[in-house]
C-alpha cells in the first residue's frame, strides 16, 4: 500500500513537471519575433 | 525593464530605451537628480495625445502611440513586436564622436513617406548611474539607472527628401559614456516613424 502511494505521488510530480514545461514552452512561443524597424521605448519614471 | 533592454546585446539598435525622469514627485522627500520639468512636460504631451486622464509613473510609451504601466512585460513585448513591423517614414543614419565635454552627432535622414511634418529629435542618454535613495517612497534602496535622458534637442523639421545635419552638444564629463538617439516624430499624432542610435 505504501509503495502504491509513493508511486502515485511520483506520477503526480512528473505530471506537474510536464504541465509546467508545456506552459513555459507556450509562453516562450507567445513572444512574437521583432520586425525590421527599430522601436523607441520611452519610460517616464521617478526615483522618489 | 529599461535596464534589461539597454543591456541586452540582442536588442541593441532594435529596441531603443529612453528613461525620462519626471520632477512632479520630487517634493515627496527625495529629489531625483535626473529629473527635469522638461521631461514632465513631454509626458503631458503624451497624456493629451493619447487622451489619458492623467500622468503616472512608471509609464511606458512605445513609438509614441501605445502606453501602459512600465512594469507590464506582456504589454511591452506585444507592443514592441507590433511596432517593429509598422512601416517607417524613411531611414536615419547617425555617427557620434564623444570627446571631453561634447558629443558631435552627424545625422542623415531620408524621408520617403510622411503625411505630416516630422520633428527630427536628438536625445543624449547617460548609459548608467547607481543611486542610493536616502528618503522618500523608495528610501533605503539602491537604483541601477540606465538610458537616462540628459538632453533632448529638436534638430530639424522634415517633410521629404534627404537631410544631413551635424550637431555638437555640450555634455557633462561626469555622465561618462553617453549614447545618441535620433528619431523622427510626427507632429500632432506623436507617432515615432523612425529611430536609430549610436554608438
gemmi code that builds the backbone of each chain (N, CA, C; Angstrom):
import gemmi

chains = {
    "A": [
        ("UNK", (0.836, -1.206, 0.000), (0.000, 0.000, 0.000), (0.876, 1.263, 0.000)),
        ("UNK", (1.949, 1.214, 0.864), (2.864, 2.361, 0.938), (3.539, 2.616, -0.407)),
        ("UNK", (3.994, 1.519, -1.049), (4.705, 1.685, -2.325), (3.756, 2.207, -3.411)),
        ("UNK", (2.459, 1.784, -3.320), (1.474, 2.274, -4.296), (1.287, 3.792, -4.158)),
        ("UNK", (1.216, 4.236, -2.878), (1.030, 5.667, -2.630), (2.245, 6.471, -3.167)),
        ("UNK", (3.435, 5.926, -2.890), (4.656, 6.596, -3.372), (4.653, 6.687, -4.893)),
        ("UNK", (4.149, 5.634, -5.518), (4.073, 5.618, -6.986), (3.143, 6.695, -7.514)),
        ("UNK", (1.969, 6.820, -6.843), (1.013, 7.856, -7.263), (1.613, 9.243, -7.089)),
        ("UNK", (2.318, 9.446, -5.975), (2.922, 10.756, -5.718), (3.974, 11.068, -6.789)),
        ("UNK", (4.791, 10.057, -7.096), (5.833, 10.259, -8.122), (5.197, 10.604, -9.461)),
        ("UNK", (4.104, 9.871, -9.785), (3.430, 10.128, -11.065), (2.867, 11.554, -11.108)),
        ("UNK", (2.307, 11.985, -9.951), (1.730, 13.344, -9.894), (2.814, 14.397, -10.060)),
        ("UNK", (3.978, 14.156, -9.450), (5.084, 15.109, -9.567), (5.540, 15.216, -11.020)),
        ("UNK", (5.671, 14.050, -11.677), (6.097, 14.045, -13.086), (5.072, 14.787, -13.944)),
        ("UNK", (3.786, 14.513, -13.681), (2.725, 15.169, -14.468), (2.788, 16.691, -14.289)),
        ("UNK", (2.999, 17.129, -13.041), (3.078, 18.572, -12.783), (4.266, 19.197, -13.510)),
        ("UNK", (5.383, 18.461, -13.530), (6.577, 18.965, -14.221), (6.323, 19.095, -15.720)),
        ("UNK", (5.602, 18.101, -16.268), (5.296, 18.147, -17.712), (4.415, 19.355, -18.016)),
        ("UNK", (3.404, 19.575, -17.165), (2.492, 20.716, -17.375), (3.282, 22.030, -17.310)),
        ("UNK", (4.167, 22.143, -16.307), (4.958, 23.377, -16.152), (5.844, 23.604, -17.368)),
        ("UNK", (6.472, 22.541, -17.865), (7.341, 22.663, -19.042), (6.536, 23.097, -20.263)),
        ("UNK", (5.343, 22.502, -20.399), (4.492, 22.844, -21.557), (4.059, 24.304, -21.494)),
        ("UNK", (3.658, 24.751, -20.282), (3.242, 26.161, -20.130), (4.401, 27.085, -20.475)),
        ("UNK", (5.597, 26.721, -20.004), (6.775, 27.565, -20.285), (7.045, 27.628, -21.785)),
        ("UNK", (6.870, 26.476, -22.459), (7.116, 26.437, -23.910), (6.100, 27.301, -24.653)),
        ("UNK", (4.822, 27.206, -24.221), (3.770, 28.015, -24.868), (4.061, 29.495, -24.638)),
        ("UNK", (4.434, 29.833, -23.397), (4.733, 31.219, -23.050), (5.868, 31.750, -23.904)),
        ("UNK", (6.904, 30.906, -24.082), (8.058, 31.313, -24.875), (7.658, 31.573, -26.325)),
        ("UNK", (6.779, 30.693, -26.861), (6.344, 30.865, -28.254), (5.490, 32.112, -28.401)),
        ("UNK", (4.815, 32.535, -27.278), (3.909, 33.673, -27.354), (4.658, 34.980, -27.598)),
        ("UNK", (5.961, 35.019, -27.335), (6.724, 36.240, -27.550), (7.022, 36.378, -29.041)),
        ("UNK", (6.278, 37.268, -29.672), (6.385, 37.399, -31.124), (7.761, 37.921, -31.516)),
        ("UNK", (8.302, 37.462, -32.642), (9.600, 37.972, -33.090), (9.491, 39.431, -33.531)),
        ("UNK", (10.622, 40.116, -33.476), (10.630, 41.528, -33.853), (10.667, 41.676, -35.362)),
        ("UNK", (10.059, 42.755, -35.849), (10.102, 43.077, -37.259), (11.364, 43.862, -37.596)),
        ("UNK", (11.416, 44.456, -38.794), (12.664, 45.069, -39.263), (12.977, 46.451, -38.689)),
        ("UNK", (11.980, 47.129, -38.118), (12.215, 48.529, -37.739), (12.510, 48.707, -36.250)),
        ("UNK", (13.528, 49.537, -35.928), (13.811, 49.822, -34.517), (12.609, 50.469, -33.832)),
        ("UNK", (12.461, 50.179, -32.556), (11.326, 50.687, -31.778), (11.853, 51.548, -30.633)),
        ("UNK", (11.254, 52.719, -30.455), (11.646, 53.601, -29.358), (10.732, 53.342, -28.151)),
        ("UNK", (11.360, 53.043, -27.021), (10.630, 52.766, -25.781), (10.933, 53.888, -24.795)),
        ("UNK", (9.934, 54.693, -24.482), (10.129, 55.787, -23.527), (9.522, 55.392, -22.186)),
        ("UNK", (10.324, 55.516, -21.139), (9.825, 55.244, -19.792), (9.812, 56.553, -19.011)),
        ("UNK", (8.632, 56.916, -18.497), (8.528, 58.078, -17.616), (8.541, 57.548, -16.191)),
        ("UNK", (9.557, 57.972, -15.452), (9.807, 57.348, -14.167), (10.266, 58.378, -13.143)),
        ("UNK", (10.386, 57.942, -11.898), (10.903, 58.798, -10.835), (11.535, 57.922, -9.763)),
        ("UNK", (12.619, 58.394, -9.199), (13.253, 57.663, -8.104), (12.536, 57.926, -6.788)),
        ("UNK", (11.792, 59.016, -6.708), (11.209, 59.442, -5.442), (9.919, 58.724, -5.102)),
    ],
    "B": [
        ("UNK", (12.849, 47.306, -16.200), (12.794, 46.714, -17.536), (13.684, 47.483, -18.532)),
        ("UNK", (13.732, 48.820, -18.372), (14.584, 49.629, -19.260), (16.045, 49.203, -19.144)),
        ("UNK", (16.461, 48.883, -17.911), (17.847, 48.442, -17.698), (18.116, 47.151, -18.477)),
        ("UNK", (17.168, 46.231, -18.414), (17.318, 44.965, -19.151), (17.419, 45.217, -20.651)),
        ("UNK", (16.557, 46.083, -21.142), (16.550, 46.382, -22.587), (17.890, 46.998, -22.985)),
        ("UNK", (18.318, 47.983, -22.178), (19.539, 48.726, -22.518), (20.772, 47.823, -22.521)),
        ("UNK", (20.751, 46.787, -21.690), (21.967, 45.970, -21.535), (21.870, 44.626, -22.223)),
        ("UNK", (20.814, 44.421, -23.011), (20.684, 43.166, -23.745), (21.302, 43.351, -25.142)),
        ("UNK", (22.448, 42.713, -25.406), (23.099, 42.920, -26.703), (22.229, 42.483, -27.881)),
        ("UNK", (21.338, 41.543, -27.645), (20.470, 41.067, -28.730), (19.455, 42.131, -29.150)),
        ("UNK", (19.159, 43.073, -28.254), (18.152, 44.105, -28.561), (18.777, 45.417, -29.017)),
        ("UNK", (20.101, 45.493, -28.933), (20.780, 46.755, -29.220), (20.464, 47.236, -30.641)),
        ("UNK", (19.994, 48.449, -30.738), (19.637, 49.024, -32.039), (18.258, 48.614, -32.521)),
        ("UNK", (17.678, 47.562, -31.924), (16.339, 47.113, -32.337), (15.257, 47.690, -31.419)),
        ("UNK", (15.552, 47.669, -30.130), (14.648, 48.283, -29.155), (15.479, 49.336, -28.426)),
        ("UNK", (15.082, 50.592, -28.548), (15.902, 51.709, -28.061), (15.208, 52.342, -26.853)),
        ("UNK", (15.774, 52.162, -25.658), (15.117, 52.704, -24.468), (15.566, 54.124, -24.137)),
        ("UNK", (14.634, 54.896, -23.607), (14.928, 56.237, -23.090), (14.192, 56.390, -21.761)),
        ("UNK", (14.918, 56.707, -20.698), (14.266, 56.908, -19.395), (14.189, 58.401, -19.098)),
        ("UNK", (12.957, 58.907, -19.095), (12.720, 60.315, -18.751), (12.310, 60.380, -17.281)),
        ("UNK", (13.146, 61.001, -16.461), (12.830, 61.124, -15.034), (12.017, 62.401, -14.819)),
        ("UNK", (10.773, 62.227, -14.418), (9.890, 63.392, -14.235), (10.150, 64.038, -12.875)),
        ("UNK", (9.716, 65.287, -12.729), (10.049, 66.025, -11.499), (8.873, 66.211, -10.551)),
        ("UNK", (7.663, 65.722, -10.941), (6.500, 66.066, -10.114), (6.375, 65.256, -8.818)),
        ("UNK", (7.264, 64.284, -8.608), (7.279, 63.592, -7.310), (8.432, 64.081, -6.425)),
        ("UNK", (9.179, 65.056, -6.915), (10.380, 65.482, -6.194), (10.098, 66.087, -4.817)),
        ("UNK", (8.840, 66.475, -4.579), (8.510, 67.098, -3.286), (8.201, 66.055, -2.208)),
        ("UNK", (8.219, 64.782, -2.557), (7.812, 63.749, -1.585), (8.978, 63.171, -0.786)),
        ("UNK", (10.011, 63.973, -0.578), (11.083, 63.532, 0.306), (12.380, 63.190, -0.386)),
        ("UNK", (12.323, 62.992, -1.725), (13.558, 62.674, -2.440), (13.541, 63.368, -3.785)),
        ("UNK", (14.570, 64.189, -4.030), (14.658, 64.846, -5.328), (15.472, 63.962, -6.260)),
        ("UNK", (14.844, 63.527, -7.336), (15.515, 62.705, -8.346), (16.517, 63.589, -9.093)),
        ("UNK", (17.787, 63.258, -8.980), (18.838, 64.098, -9.576), (18.762, 64.124, -11.103)),
        ("UNK", (18.072, 63.163, -11.684), (17.969, 63.109, -13.152), (16.671, 63.740, -13.656)),
        ("UNK", (15.868, 64.246, -12.724), (14.549, 64.752, -13.126), (14.647, 66.136, -13.747)),
        ("UNK", (13.650, 66.421, -14.562), (13.584, 67.724, -15.224), (12.124, 68.056, -15.519)),
        ("UNK", (11.761, 69.333, -15.358), (10.395, 69.723, -15.750), (10.149, 69.509, -17.244)),
        ("UNK", (11.245, 69.528, -18.017), (11.112, 69.303, -19.466), (10.563, 67.903, -19.749)),
        ("UNK", (11.018, 66.928, -18.936), (10.555, 65.543, -19.173), (9.109, 65.378, -18.694)),
        ("UNK", (8.734, 66.122, -17.637), (7.331, 66.093, -17.187), (6.428, 66.704, -18.263)),
        ("UNK", (6.915, 67.761, -18.910), (6.121, 68.391, -19.971), (5.964, 67.427, -21.153)),
        ("UNK", (7.043, 66.704, -21.468), (6.941, 65.741, -22.572), (5.880, 64.677, -22.245)),
        ("UNK", (5.876, 64.220, -21.010), (4.874, 63.217, -20.637), (3.463, 63.793, -20.770)),
        ("UNK", (3.286, 65.060, -20.394), (1.957, 65.680, -20.502), (1.505, 65.784, -21.962)),
        ("UNK", (2.455, 65.956, -22.870), (2.091, 65.968, -24.300), (1.509, 64.603, -24.683)),
        ("UNK", (2.109, 63.526, -24.154), (1.563, 62.179, -24.412), (0.203, 61.993, -23.744)),
        ("UNK", (0.044, 62.547, -22.537), (-1.242, 62.437, -21.843), (-2.350, 63.010, -22.731)),
        ("UNK", (-2.059, 64.155, -23.351), (-3.060, 64.784, -24.223), (-3.223, 63.995, -25.526)),
        ("UNK", (-2.094, 63.627, -26.142), (-2.163, 62.943, -27.447), (-2.854, 61.582, -27.343)),
        ("UNK", (-2.678, 60.908, -26.207), (-3.250, 59.575, -26.032), (-4.557, 59.612, -25.242)),
        ("UNK", (-5.046, 60.838, -24.989), (-6.330, 61.046, -24.300), (-6.391, 60.302, -22.970)),
        ("UNK", (-5.363, 60.463, -22.141), (-5.319, 59.813, -20.835), (-5.871, 60.763, -19.773)),
        ("UNK", (-6.416, 60.229, -18.690), (-6.952, 61.119, -17.650), (-5.873, 61.892, -16.904)),
        ("UNK", (-4.673, 61.293, -16.762), (-3.595, 61.991, -16.047), (-2.269, 61.295, -16.311)),
        ("UNK", (-1.195, 61.920, -15.821), (0.137, 61.316, -15.927), (0.353, 60.383, -14.743)),
        ("UNK", (1.205, 59.384, -14.905), (1.546, 58.478, -13.803), (2.937, 57.905, -14.052)),
        ("UNK", (3.506, 57.317, -13.006), (4.792, 56.626, -13.166), (4.699, 55.255, -12.521)),
        ("UNK", (5.411, 54.241, -13.027), (6.156, 54.317, -14.281), (5.216, 54.112, -15.474)),
        ("UNK", (5.406, 54.937, -16.480), (4.607, 54.811, -17.698), (5.532, 54.523, -18.862)),
        ("UNK", (5.164, 53.537, -19.658), (5.955, 53.200, -20.841), (5.173, 53.608, -22.088)),
        ("UNK", (5.851, 54.265, -23.010), (5.226, 54.676, -24.278), (6.035, 54.056, -25.408)),
        ("UNK", (5.356, 53.315, -26.272), (6.021, 52.603, -27.356), (5.791, 53.342, -28.667)),
        ("UNK", (6.877, 53.780, -29.278), (6.823, 54.517, -30.553), (5.788, 55.639, -30.548)),
        ("UNK", (5.564, 56.201, -29.354), (4.713, 57.377, -29.245), (3.228, 57.129, -29.353)),
        ("UNK", (2.812, 55.874, -29.519), (1.395, 55.640, -29.799), (0.702, 54.680, -28.838)),
        ("UNK", (1.465, 53.852, -28.130), (0.838, 52.910, -27.189), (1.473, 53.095, -25.821)),
        ("UNK", (0.658, 53.032, -24.789), (1.188, 53.261, -23.440), (0.576, 52.271, -22.463)),
        ("UNK", (1.299, 52.007, -21.383), (0.827, 51.105, -20.324), (1.757, 51.270, -19.124)),
        ("UNK", (1.423, 50.611, -18.044), (2.259, 50.675, -16.846), (3.626, 50.061, -17.160)),
        ("UNK", (4.671, 50.772, -16.754), (6.030, 50.407, -17.161), (6.556, 49.092, -16.645)),
        ("UNK", (5.796, 48.384, -15.832), (6.229, 47.065, -15.354), (5.483, 45.930, -16.062)),
        ("UNK", (4.618, 46.272, -17.013), (3.790, 45.262, -17.677), (4.574, 44.617, -18.831)),
        ("UNK", (5.243, 43.525, -18.523), (6.135, 42.894, -19.506), (5.369, 42.350, -20.713)),
        ("UNK", (4.210, 41.768, -20.480), (3.445, 41.213, -21.607), (3.009, 42.304, -22.576)),
        ("UNK", (2.542, 43.427, -22.010), (2.130, 44.550, -22.870), (3.335, 45.086, -23.633)),
        ("UNK", (4.473, 45.146, -22.951), (5.705, 45.629, -23.597), (6.082, 44.729, -24.782)),
        ("UNK", (6.097, 43.424, -24.543), (6.525, 42.504, -25.605), (5.592, 42.568, -26.815)),
        ("UNK", (4.281, 42.620, -26.528), (3.317, 42.665, -27.635), (3.439, 43.981, -28.404)),
        ("UNK", (3.578, 45.086, -27.671), (3.627, 46.407, -28.317), (4.904, 46.571, -29.137)),
        ("UNK", (6.019, 46.102, -28.609), (7.294, 46.235, -29.332), (7.281, 45.368, -30.593)),
        ("UNK", (6.769, 44.153, -30.462), (6.717, 43.260, -31.640), (5.861, 43.896, -32.737)),
        ("UNK", (4.732, 44.477, -32.339), (3.838, 45.102, -33.312), (4.476, 46.356, -33.926)),
        ("UNK", (5.046, 47.194, -33.070), (5.633, 48.457, -33.554), (6.792, 48.208, -34.514)),
        ("UNK", (7.544, 47.145, -34.286), (8.709, 46.873, -35.130), (8.313, 46.471, -36.547)),
        ("UNK", (7.025, 46.164, -36.733), (6.559, 45.748, -38.067), (5.809, 46.869, -38.785)),
        ("UNK", (5.658, 48.017, -38.129), (4.960, 49.141, -38.771), (5.904, 49.818, -39.771)),
        ("UNK", (5.344, 50.339, -40.862), (6.209, 50.996, -41.856), (6.874, 52.248, -41.285)),
        ("UNK", (8.129, 52.457, -41.665), (8.826, 53.654, -41.193), (8.669, 54.765, -42.228)),
        ("UNK", (8.995, 55.987, -41.812), (8.849, 57.139, -42.713), (10.057, 57.302, -43.624)),
        ("UNK", (11.053, 56.461, -43.425), (12.269, 56.573, -44.225), (13.414, 55.898, -43.506)),
        ("UNK", (14.593, 56.524, -43.581), (15.755, 55.953, -42.902), (16.489, 57.043, -42.122)),
        ("UNK", (17.170, 56.612, -41.085), (18.023, 57.501, -40.301), (19.368, 56.817, -40.112)),
        ("UNK", (20.437, 57.573, -40.349), (21.778, 57.059, -40.052), (22.465, 58.096, -39.184)),
        ("UNK", (23.229, 57.621, -38.212), (23.892, 58.577, -37.319), (25.258, 58.052, -36.916)),
        ("UNK", (26.219, 58.970, -36.848), (27.519, 58.669, -36.253), (27.740, 59.686, -35.138)),
        ("UNK", (28.445, 59.256, -34.093), (28.710, 60.175, -32.978), (30.181, 60.116, -32.599)),
        ("UNK", (30.669, 61.243, -32.078), (32.031, 61.314, -31.539), (31.944, 62.009, -30.191)),
        ("UNK", (32.299, 61.293, -29.128), (32.294, 61.897, -27.790), (33.715, 62.256, -27.419)),
        ("UNK", (33.910, 63.514, -27.066), (35.253, 63.911, -26.636), (35.127, 64.942, -25.532)),
        ("UNK", (35.651, 64.596, -24.356), (35.628, 65.532, -23.246), (34.235, 65.973, -22.878)),
        ("UNK", (33.957, 67.249, -23.143), (32.679, 67.789, -22.707), (31.709, 68.053, -23.856)),
        ("UNK", (31.831, 67.272, -24.933), (30.853, 67.432, -26.015), (30.642, 66.122, -26.773)),
        ("UNK", (29.517, 66.074, -27.437), (29.210, 64.949, -28.330), (28.841, 65.546, -29.683)),
        ("UNK", (29.533, 65.097, -30.706), (29.193, 65.539, -32.060), (28.412, 64.428, -32.740)),
        ("UNK", (27.237, 64.772, -33.209), (26.393, 63.785, -33.885), (26.131, 64.237, -35.309)),
        ("UNK", (26.360, 63.348, -36.252), (26.022, 63.632, -37.653), (24.894, 62.686, -38.051)),
        ("UNK", (23.789, 63.299, -38.475), (22.574, 62.526, -38.777), (22.215, 62.716, -40.244)),
        ("UNK", (21.963, 61.617, -40.923), (21.448, 61.674, -42.296), (20.043, 61.081, -42.274)),
        ("UNK", (19.062, 61.932, -42.593), (17.668, 61.495, -42.603), (17.159, 61.490, -44.027)),
        ("UNK", (16.525, 60.396, -44.404), (15.905, 60.321, -45.728), (14.424, 60.008, -45.534)),
        ("UNK", (13.585, 61.014, -45.755), (12.145, 60.843, -45.543), (11.491, 60.483, -46.867)),
        ("UNK", (10.839, 59.342, -46.884), (10.197, 58.885, -48.123), (8.674, 58.951, -48.045)),
        ("UNK", (8.148, 58.897, -46.827), (6.694, 58.858, -46.681), (6.299, 59.577, -45.402)),
        ("UNK", (5.655, 60.733, -45.532), (5.227, 61.453, -44.340), (3.966, 62.252, -44.642)),
        ("UNK", (2.875, 61.913, -43.971), (1.622, 62.633, -44.163), (1.648, 63.962, -43.407)),
        ("UNK", (2.462, 64.027, -42.354), (2.564, 65.227, -41.517), (4.035, 65.592, -41.362)),
        ("UNK", (4.319, 66.839, -40.953), (5.718, 67.200, -40.688), (6.305, 66.314, -39.598)),
        ("UNK", (7.598, 66.014, -39.764), (8.292, 65.153, -38.804), (9.355, 65.961, -38.073)),
        ("UNK", (9.288, 65.944, -36.756), (10.359, 66.547, -35.961), (11.512, 65.566, -35.879)),
        ("UNK", (12.707, 66.053, -36.215), (13.914, 65.231, -36.042), (14.503, 65.569, -34.674)),
        ("UNK", (14.461, 64.604, -33.760), (14.950, 64.807, -32.398), (16.272, 64.086, -32.205)),
        ("UNK", (17.113, 64.691, -31.359), (18.331, 64.014, -30.903), (18.298, 63.985, -29.375)),
        ("UNK", (18.305, 62.774, -28.825), (18.368, 62.617, -27.368), (19.775, 62.172, -26.987)),
        ("UNK", (20.246, 62.683, -25.860), (21.524, 62.234, -25.308), (21.202, 61.498, -24.007)),
        ("UNK", (21.618, 60.244, -23.944), (21.302, 59.432, -22.758), (22.581, 58.974, -22.063)),
        ("UNK", (22.593, 59.188, -20.762), (23.682, 58.669, -19.932), (23.444, 57.162, -19.788)),
        ("UNK", (24.498, 56.377, -20.040), (24.276, 54.926, -20.104), (23.957, 54.298, -18.753)),
        ("UNK", (24.529, 54.833, -17.682), (24.242, 54.216, -16.392), (24.652, 55.088, -15.229)),
        ("UNK", (24.012, 54.863, -14.082), (24.367, 55.548, -12.825), (23.663, 54.821, -11.687)),
        ("UNK", (24.395, 54.601, -10.620), (23.804, 53.951, -9.445), (23.484, 55.020, -8.415)),
        ("UNK", (22.249, 54.985, -7.903), (21.821, 55.990, -6.925), (21.353, 55.304, -5.643)),
        ("UNK", (21.883, 55.752, -4.525), (21.381, 55.291, -3.229), (20.300, 56.265, -2.798)),
        ("UNK", (19.090, 55.754, -2.654), (17.961, 56.614, -2.312), (17.881, 56.720, -0.787)),
        ("UNK", (18.042, 57.934, -0.290), (18.127, 58.121, 1.164), (16.770, 58.376, 1.807)),
        ("UNK", (15.783, 58.819, 1.028), (14.494, 59.182, 1.632), (13.384, 58.992, 0.611)),
        ("UNK", (12.162, 59.283, 1.029), (11.025, 59.168, 0.125), (10.496, 57.744, 0.053)),
        ("UNK", (9.604, 57.512, -0.908), (8.920, 56.218, -1.037), (9.886, 55.054, -1.232)),
        ("UNK", (10.983, 55.314, -1.954), (11.974, 54.260, -2.214), (13.197, 54.382, -1.308)),
        ("UNK", (13.049, 55.115, -0.207), (14.169, 55.336, 0.724), (14.795, 54.027, 1.180)),
        ("UNK", (16.132, 53.996, 1.209), (16.843, 52.795, 1.653), (17.202, 51.849, 0.524)),
        ("UNK", (16.741, 52.135, -0.677), (17.050, 51.245, -1.802), (18.173, 51.847, -2.659)),
        ("UNK", (18.752, 50.990, -3.472), (19.766, 51.431, -4.431), (19.226, 51.153, -5.824)),
        ("UNK", (19.246, 52.161, -6.678), (18.691, 52.010, -8.026), (19.813, 52.065, -9.057)),
        ("UNK", (19.833, 51.057, -9.910), (20.800, 50.983, -11.009), (20.110, 51.557, -12.251)),
        ("UNK", (20.351, 52.836, -12.509), (19.645, 53.534, -13.601), (20.315, 53.272, -14.946)),
        ("UNK", (19.534, 53.275, -15.999), (20.070, 53.103, -17.359), (19.326, 54.016, -18.322)),
        ("UNK", (19.992, 54.320, -19.436), (19.386, 55.101, -20.525), (18.748, 56.397, -20.036)),
        ("UNK", (19.450, 57.096, -19.158), (18.909, 58.308, -18.517), (18.989, 59.483, -19.501)),
        ("UNK", (17.850, 60.003, -19.888), (17.867, 61.109, -20.858), (18.399, 62.370, -20.178)),
        ("UNK", (19.421, 62.960, -20.770), (20.028, 64.184, -20.253), (19.707, 65.392, -21.111)),
        ("UNK", (19.566, 65.161, -22.405), (19.247, 66.273, -23.313), (18.318, 65.756, -24.401)),
        ("UNK", (17.475, 66.670, -24.868), (16.595, 66.351, -25.993), (16.523, 67.605, -26.861)),
        ("UNK", (17.009, 67.470, -28.090), (17.157, 68.643, -28.964), (16.372, 68.413, -30.250)),
        ("UNK", (15.546, 69.412, -30.590), (14.871, 69.329, -31.891), (15.864, 69.847, -32.933)),
        ("UNK", (16.287, 68.959, -33.808), (17.344, 69.290, -34.773), (16.766, 69.964, -35.998)),
        ("UNK", (15.579, 69.485, -36.428), (15.012, 69.999, -37.678), (13.550, 69.558, -37.769)),
        ("UNK", (12.855, 70.126, -38.736), (11.513, 69.656, -39.071), (11.569, 69.230, -40.532)),
        ("UNK", (11.174, 67.992, -40.807), (11.347, 67.424, -42.152), (10.000, 67.049, -42.762)),
        ("UNK", (9.952, 67.120, -44.093), (8.748, 66.675, -44.805), (9.073, 65.603, -45.834)),
        ("UNK", (10.180, 65.796, -46.544), (10.561, 64.794, -47.541), (12.017, 65.019, -47.936)),
        ("UNK", (12.579, 64.014, -48.600), (13.936, 64.156, -49.116), (15.008, 63.823, -48.097)),
        ("UNK", (16.252, 64.096, -48.506), (17.408, 63.747, -47.683), (17.989, 64.989, -47.026)),
        ("UNK", (18.284, 64.872, -45.740), (18.843, 65.984, -44.967), (20.027, 65.473, -44.173)),
        ("UNK", (21.101, 66.265, -44.163), (22.254, 65.901, -43.336), (22.510, 67.022, -42.340)),
        ("UNK", (22.603, 66.665, -41.077), (22.810, 67.657, -40.023), (23.928, 67.197, -39.101)),
        ("UNK", (24.769, 68.145, -38.702), (25.776, 67.858, -37.673), (25.495, 68.765, -36.480)),
        ("UNK", (25.413, 68.155, -35.323), (25.087, 68.885, -34.102), (26.169, 68.603, -33.068)),
        ("UNK", (26.635, 69.666, -32.407), (27.591, 69.480, -31.301), (26.852, 69.824, -30.004)),
        ("UNK", (26.787, 68.845, -29.131), (26.016, 69.005, -27.898), (26.965, 69.022, -26.698)),
        ("UNK", (26.912, 70.087, -25.873), (27.730, 70.084, -24.647), (27.231, 69.000, -23.688)),
        ("UNK", (28.154, 68.257, -23.110), (27.774, 67.238, -22.119), (28.659, 67.389, -20.878)),
        ("UNK", (28.230, 66.779, -19.812), (28.974, 66.814, -18.559), (29.873, 65.578, -18.501)),
        ("UNK", (31.157, 65.796, -18.207), (32.093, 64.661, -18.156), (31.660, 63.632, -17.121)),
        ("UNK", (30.946, 64.098, -16.092), (30.528, 63.188, -15.023), (29.533, 62.132, -15.513)),
        ("UNK", (28.924, 62.386, -16.672), (27.956, 61.424, -17.190), (28.634, 60.152, -17.709)),
        ("UNK", (29.944, 60.234, -17.960), (30.637, 59.080, -18.531), (30.220, 58.863, -19.977)),
        ("UNK", (30.190, 57.606, -20.397), (29.810, 57.314, -21.793), (28.331, 57.601, -22.008)),
        ("UNK", (28.044, 58.262, -23.122), (26.643, 58.553, -23.451), (26.305, 57.950, -24.812)),
        ("UNK", (25.005, 57.849, -25.053), (24.515, 57.342, -26.337), (23.655, 58.420, -26.984)),
        ("UNK", (23.787, 58.571, -28.288), (22.920, 59.473, -29.037), (21.773, 58.668, -29.649)),
        ("UNK", (20.588, 59.200, -29.539), (19.411, 58.540, -30.123), (18.704, 59.560, -30.997)),
        ("UNK", (18.569, 59.251, -32.271), (17.860, 60.155, -33.189), (16.534, 59.509, -33.570)),
        ("UNK", (15.492, 60.331, -33.655), (14.205, 59.766, -34.076), (13.341, 60.817, -34.764)),
        ("UNK", (12.464, 60.329, -35.605), (11.512, 61.176, -36.327), (10.149, 61.007, -35.674)),
        ("UNK", (9.553, 62.124, -35.255), (8.260, 62.054, -34.571), (7.248, 62.941, -35.281)),
        ("UNK", (6.110, 62.343, -35.578), (5.069, 63.026, -36.338), (4.393, 64.087, -35.464)),
        ("UNK", (4.254, 65.261, -35.989), (3.554, 66.329, -35.262), (2.067, 65.986, -35.156)),
        ("UNK", (1.504, 66.272, -34.010), (0.067, 66.023, -33.811), (-0.196, 64.649, -33.241)),
        ("UNK", (0.184, 63.606, -33.979), (-0.100, 62.244, -33.503), (0.945, 61.751, -32.509)),
        ("UNK", (2.142, 62.320, -32.529), (3.275, 61.910, -31.689), (3.849, 60.543, -32.091)),
        ("UNK", (3.393, 59.993, -33.211), (3.905, 58.692, -33.651), (5.377, 58.810, -34.031)),
        ("UNK", (6.171, 57.872, -33.569), (7.582, 57.846, -33.926), (7.720, 56.963, -35.155)),
        ("UNK", (8.245, 57.552, -36.221), (8.207, 56.892, -37.519), (9.549, 56.326, -37.955)),
        ("UNK", (10.601, 56.590, -37.168), (11.925, 56.048, -37.484), (12.839, 56.379, -36.304)),
        ("UNK", (13.778, 55.486, -36.000), (14.691, 55.744, -34.874), (16.004, 55.018, -35.099)),
        ("UNK", (17.056, 55.595, -34.530), (18.371, 54.940, -34.582), (19.188, 55.401, -33.378)),
        ("UNK", (20.284, 54.707, -33.128), (21.145, 55.083, -32.004), (22.608, 54.891, -32.368)),
        ("UNK", (23.488, 55.632, -31.660), (24.931, 55.477, -31.839), (25.634, 55.992, -30.592)),
        ("UNK", (26.733, 55.471, -30.083), (27.302, 54.250, -30.675), (26.486, 53.045, -30.222)),
    ],
}
model = gemmi.Model(1)
for chain_id, residues in chains.items():
    chain = gemmi.Chain(chain_id)
    for i, (resn, *xyz) in enumerate(residues, 1):
        res = gemmi.Residue()
        res.name, res.seqid = resn, gemmi.SeqId(i, " ")
        for name, pos in zip(("N", "CA", "C"), xyz):
            atom = gemmi.Atom()
            atom.name, atom.element = name, gemmi.Element(name[0])
            atom.pos, atom.b_iso = gemmi.Position(*pos), 0.0
            res.add_atom(atom)
        chain.add_residue(res)
    model.add_chain(chain)
structure = gemmi.Structure()
structure.add_model(model)
structure.setup_entities()
